[in-house]
Amino acid sequence: MMQKIFLSMKMQLRVPVSIFFSLIFPIIMMIAIVTSYGNFSIGNGYHFIDKYLLISVGIGLIPITVISFPIWIGESIDKKIYTRLRYLGVNLNTYIAADVCSYVFLSLISISVNILVAKCVFKAHLPNLLYLLTYVLQSEYCVLTFLILGFFIARIVKNTRILLPLGMTILFSLYILSGVFVQFSSLPANLKAIGQYLPWKYLMNDFYNIWVMKQYWVSSFIRINSVWLLCLIILISGLMLLEKKRAN
């Protein structure tokens, strides 16, 4: 299993889009924004970087789920890789699970790189180990949910050439609604209302309470993300049943 995960990660790291959006772009944004505005104090010993770091992490995680993963799955389906593996007697569940795990590892690398740069370059504050662990766990819960969304997108969009522009549209829509380009509190009321139903909004804004060690779990995020996860599981299950009926 581990060998399959590392093989999948090796293939991902050869995809320029995956590397740029998950690892390079968020760091560029972090350096550009913090340098432009200055790493000013926001009170209680914390600085702008401590707040912007959460946004930078989100900037790197979203493209993994709505661009890199759907394209990987879509191309695998388009090239009939899964069909060939089935004929060869390969356990497809294990193969797909290895792909998902490799993208989870990529997301962990993205989070780690953001934290490392924020700490080394801008002297970001780090919470204690327990708060940091709950931050990472809840971030990965969000990633897992949207990897499932990416899988759903890849299953319903049969033309792989559409996946990249569609993923980019979803990417920047989530950026806007989560407060990447404009502070979330400054967004128009209708956009804020939509953002309240997006797990990414909580990851990039409300997780600050975890980072400054005020709370371990963001209950509103867990509720919203769990609803997303449940709905996606139902949709994918229904889609697979429909495809099975058509095949018969």
Secondary structure, DSSP 4 states (H G I P E B T S, - for coil): -HHHHHHHHHHHTT-HHHHIIIIIHHHHHHHHHHHHH---EEETTEEHHHHHHHHHHHHHHHHIIIIIHHHHHHHHHHTTHHHHHHHTT--HHHHHHHHHHHHHHHHHHHHHHHHHHHHHHH------HHHHHHHHHHHHHHHHHHHHHHHHHHHH---HHHHHHHHHHHHHHHHHHHTSSS-GGGS-HHHHHHHTT-HHHIIIIITHHHHTTS-S--HHHHHHHHHHHHHHHHHHHHHHHHHHHHH-
